[in-house]
Amino acid sequence: MAVAKESRRFALPTLSIRHREAVAAYLFVMPWILGLLIFAAYPVGASLVLSFTQWDLLTEIKYVGADNYVKMFTDDRYFPITMGNTAYYTFIGVPLHTLVALLLAVPLTSKLRGIRFFRTAWYVPSVTPAVAAAVLWILIYHPEFGMANVVLELVGIPPQRWIFDQTLAKPSFILMSLWSVGGQMVIFIAALQGVPQQLYEAASIDGAGRWGRFMNVTLPLISPATFFNLVIGVIASFQIFTAAYIMTRGGPANQTLFFVLQLYRNAFQYLKFGYASAMAWVLFVIILFFTGLQFFGARRWVYYEAKADE
């Protein structure tokens, strides 16, 4: 009896059900946490350290301070070119992309016959692999037998060189981006279906026509979806790479040399990993700035429905 009492005195305390559930939860989440730390947090931290160094993967890492950043803004002749091309693609392509997605979503919320087919037809291209889509658009934009020139000839417009023309190269990429408008379209469809029908009825009683209902009821109530699409669109457009790498490699005459494509060149062609890391952090700051700017401006035009208990 004395031995049993003594063993119970030094026994480990039994975990409560709450603590056991917490331990189990952490064990289940641990693979994700380890993956985040190893494959995301560590590379991000390593790239920040590398941005202050000079390293070609073959020789010893050399600390150079802020030289990479100074060189980027003062001595790199490609920096303004890449930023200009990327800004052109972003500030023209993203609004156009969002507008087309909305214009497609509005009729696709109706209850017409076969509407599911048209929704699927517009959405499927957005899940096409980027490489396959780029190869397809090379054929579409071919100066001699491309489908784009065939369509132009049908309406009496002479054939164009598209991505091989310095003037049309960037507009061609923007036009090509409409291929993947289905993702934003689906978000707009969901938002449009969530607009209460009684608001349209009340607006009609007040004398609002179809355009008035769209401007004063539909647009304000789907503004959160519009805001989301704009934020995601800007982030994605600043990172355009695959299409430019496969289709033009930055040509013609650097007209499609976008920022991330030049970053790739510095890292994996010129082996300037320190400079490429600095470019990545500059891009991160630029994206963070424009995302914050959108959140700041959203307070003026994005409307969220009040909670029921307020």
C-alpha positions in Angstrom: 0.0 0.0 0.0 2.8 2.4 0.9 4.5 1.7 -2.4 1.3 2.4 -4.4 0.8 5.7 -2.6 4.4 6.7 -3.2 4.1 5.9 -7.0 0.9 8.0 -7.3 2.7 10.9 -5.6 5.4 11.0 -8.3 3.0 10.2 -11.3 2.8 12.7 -14.1 -0.5 14.7 -14.0 -3.1 13.5 -16.4 -3.9 15.8 -19.3 -7.4 17.2 -19.4 -9.6 16.6 -22.5 -9.0 20.2 -23.5 -5.3 19.8 -23.4 -5.3 16.5 -25.2 -7.4 18.0 -28.0 -4.9 21.0 -28.2 -2.0 18.6 -28.5 -3.7 16.6 -31.2 -4.6 19.7 -33.1 -1.0 20.9 -33.0 0.3 17.5 -34.2 -2.1 17.6 -37.1 -1.1 21.1 -38.0 2.6 20.5 -37.5 3.3 19.3 -41.1 1.8 22.5 -42.5 3.8 24.6 -40.1 7.0 22.8 -40.9 6.3 23.2 -44.6 5.6 27.0 -44.1 8.8 27.5 -42.2 11.0 25.4 -44.5 9.6 26.2 -47.9 8.3 29.7 -47.4 9.7 31.6 -44.4 13.2 30.4 -44.7 13.5 31.2 -48.5 12.0 34.6 -47.9 14.5 35.4 -45.1 17.4 34.0 -47.1 16.5 36.2 -50.1 16.5 39.2 -47.9 20.0 38.4 -46.7 21.2 37.6 -50.2 19.9 41.0 -51.4 22.8 42.6 -49.6 25.4 40.3 -51.1 27.1 39.4 -54.3 26.9 35.7 -55.1 27.1 33.7 -58.3 26.5 30.2 -56.8 30.1 29.2 -57.6 32.2 31.5 -55.4 32.0 32.6 -51.9 29.2 35.0 -50.8 30.4 38.6 -50.6 28.6 41.2 -48.5 28.1 44.4 -50.5 25.6 46.3 -48.3 23.0 48.3 -50.3 25.0 48.3 -53.5 22.5 46.1 -55.3 19.7 48.5 -54.5 21.8 51.6 -55.5 22.8 50.0 -58.7 19.2 49.1 -59.5 17.9 52.6 -59.3 21.0 54.4 -60.7 22.9 52.2 -63.0 20.6 49.5 -64.4 19.3 50.7 -67.8 16.8 47.8 -67.9 15.1 48.8 -64.6 13.0 51.7 -66.0 12.2 49.6 -69.1 10.9 46.7 -67.1 9.0 48.9 -64.7 7.4 50.8 -67.5 6.4 47.6 -69.4 5.0 46.1 -66.2 3.1 49.3 -65.2 1.6 49.5 -68.7 0.4 45.9 -68.5 -1.0 46.4 -65.0 -2.8 49.7 -65.2 -4.3 49.1 -68.6 -4.8 45.3 -68.4 -6.3 45.0 -64.9 -9.1 47.5 -65.3 -10.0 46.0 -68.7 -9.8 42.5 -67.3 -12.2 43.4 -64.5 -14.6 45.2 -66.8 -14.8 42.3 -69.2 -15.3 39.9 -66.3 -18.2 42.0 -65.0 -19.8 42.4 -68.5 -19.7 38.6 -69.0 -21.0 37.9 -65.5 -24.1 40.1 -65.8 -25.8 38.1 -68.6 -24.6 34.8 -67.2 -26.6 35.3 -64.0 -29.9 35.1 -66.0 -32.0 32.0 -66.2 -31.6 31.4 -69.9 -31.5 28.0 -71.4 -28.1 26.5 -71.6 -26.6 29.1 -69.3 -24.4 26.5 -67.5 -22.7 25.6 -70.8 -21.7 29.3 -71.4 -20.5 29.6 -67.8 -18.3 26.6 -68.3 -17.1 27.7 -71.7 -15.9 31.0 -70.3 -14.4 29.5 -67.2 -12.4 26.6 -68.6 -9.7 28.7 -70.3 -8.8 30.3 -66.9 -7.7 26.8 -65.6 -5.7 26.0 -68.7 -1.9 25.6 -67.9 0.0 28.8 -68.5 2.5 27.1 -70.8 -0.2 25.5 -72.9 -2.0 28.8 -73.2 1.2 30.6 -74.3 1.9 28.0 -77.0 -1.7 28.3 -78.2 -1.5 32.1 -78.4 1.8 31.9 -80.4 -0.2 30.1 -83.1 -3.1 32.6 -82.8 -0.8 35.6 -83.2 1.3 34.0 -86.1 1.7 36.7 -88.7 1.0 34.4 -91.7 -1.6 31.8 -90.7 -2.7 32.9 -87.2 -6.4 33.0 -86.4 -6.2 36.6 -85.2 -5.2 37.8 -88.7 -7.9 35.6 -90.2 -10.5 37.4 -88.1 -9.1 40.8 -89.1 -9.2 39.9 -92.8 -12.9 39.0 -92.4 -13.7 42.6 -91.4 -11.3 44.2 -94.0 -8.4 45.0 -91.7 -4.9 44.1 -93.0 -2.9 41.4 -91.1 -0.8 42.5 -88.2 2.5 41.2 -86.7 1.0 41.2 -83.1 3.6 40.1 -80.6 6.4 40.6 -83.2 5.5 44.3 -83.6 7.0 46.8 -81.2 3.8 48.9 -81.1 1.3 45.9 -80.7 3.4 43.7 -78.5 2.1 44.9 -75.1 -1.5 45.4 -76.3 -1.3 41.8 -77.6 -0.4 40.5 -74.2 -3.3 42.5 -72.6 -5.7 41.1 -75.2 -4.4 37.6 -74.4 -5.0 38.1 -70.7 -8.7 38.3 -71.4 -8.4 34.5 -72.1 -8.3 33.9 -68.4 -11.1 36.2 -67.4 -13.2 33.3 -66.2 -11.9 33.3 -62.7 -13.0 36.8 -62.0 -16.2 36.2 -63.9 -17.2 33.4 -61.4 -16.6 35.7 -58.5 -18.8 38.4 -60.0 -21.5 35.8 -60.7 -21.5 34.8 -57.1 -21.7 38.4 -56.0 -24.5 39.2 -58.4 -26.5 36.3 -57.2 -26.2 37.6 -53.7 -27.9 40.9 -54.4 -31.4 40.9 -52.8 -34.2 41.0 -55.4 -36.3 43.3 -53.1 -33.8 46.1 -53.6 -34.3 45.9 -57.4 -38.1 46.0 -56.8 -37.9 49.0 -54.5 -35.7 50.8 -57.0 -38.2 50.0 -59.8 -41.0 51.4 -57.7 -38.9 54.6 -57.2 -38.7 54.9 -61.0 -35.2 53.6 -61.6 -34.7 52.1 -65.0 -32.4 49.2 -65.8 -29.3 51.4 -66.0 -30.2 53.2 -62.8 -30.7 49.9 -60.9 -27.3 48.7 -62.2 -25.5 51.8 -61.1 -27.2 52.4 -57.8 -28.0 48.9 -56.6 -25.8 46.4 -58.4 -22.5 48.1 -58.4 -22.5 49.2 -54.7 -23.5 45.8 -53.5 -20.9 43.9 -55.6 -18.2 46.4 -54.7 -16.5 43.9 -52.3 -16.1 41.4 -55.2 -14.8 44.2 -57.5 -12.3 45.2 -54.8 -11.1 41.6 -54.4 -10.7 41.1 -58.1 -8.8 44.4 -58.5 -6.4 43.5 -55.6 -5.7 40.0 -56.9 -5.4 41.3 -60.5 -2.8 43.9 -59.6 -0.7 41.4 -57.6 -0.8 38.8 -60.4 -0.1 41.4 -63.2 3.0 42.6 -61.5 4.3 39.1 -61.6 3.7 38.3 -65.3 6.4 36.0 -66.5 5.4 32.7 -68.2 3.7 34.2 -71.3 6.6 36.6 -71.9 9.3 34.0 -71.3 7.7 31.5 -73.7 6.3 33.8 -76.4 8.8 36.7 -76.8 11.7 36.4 -74.3 11.3 40.1 -73.8 11.2 41.1 -77.4 10.7 42.8 -79.7 13.2 45.5 -78.7 12.5 44.9 -75.0 8.8 45.8 -75.4 7.7 42.8 -73.4 10.7 42.7 -71.0 8.7 42.6 -67.8 10.1 42.9 -64.3 10.0 39.3 -63.3 11.4 38.2 -66.6 14.4 40.4 -66.0 14.7 39.1 -62.5 14.8 35.5 -63.9 17.5 36.5 -66.3 19.7 38.0 -63.5 19.2 35.0 -61.3 19.4 32.0 -63.7 21.2 33.3 -66.8 23.7 35.8 -65.3 23.9 34.1 -61.9 23.5 37.4 -60.1 21.6 35.9 -57.2 22.2 38.8 -54.8 21.0 41.3 -57.4 18.0 39.2 -58.3 17.1 38.9 -54.6 17.2 42.7 -54.4 14.9 42.9 -57.4 12.5 40.5 -55.7 12.3 42.7 -52.6 11.8 45.8 -54.6 8.9 44.1 -56.4 7.5 43.0 -53.0 7.5 46.6 -51.8 5.9 47.9 -54.9 3.1 45.3 -54.7 2.7 46.0 -51.0 2.4 49.7 -51.7 -0.3 49.4 -54.4 -2.2 46.8 -52.3 -2.2 49.1 -49.3 -3.2 52.0 -51.6 -6.2 50.0 -52.8 -7.2 49.1 -49.2 -6.9 52.8 -48.2 -9.1 53.9 -51.1 -11.6 51.1 -50.6 -13.1 52.9 -47.7 -14.6 55.4 -50.1 -16.3 53.1 -52.6 -16.5 49.6 -51.1 -19.7 48.9 -49.2 -20.3 46.0 -46.9 -23.7 45.0 -45.7 -24.3 45.7 -42.0 -24.6 42.8 -39.7 -28.1 41.8 -38.6 -27.5 42.5 -34.9 -26.2 46.1 -35.6 
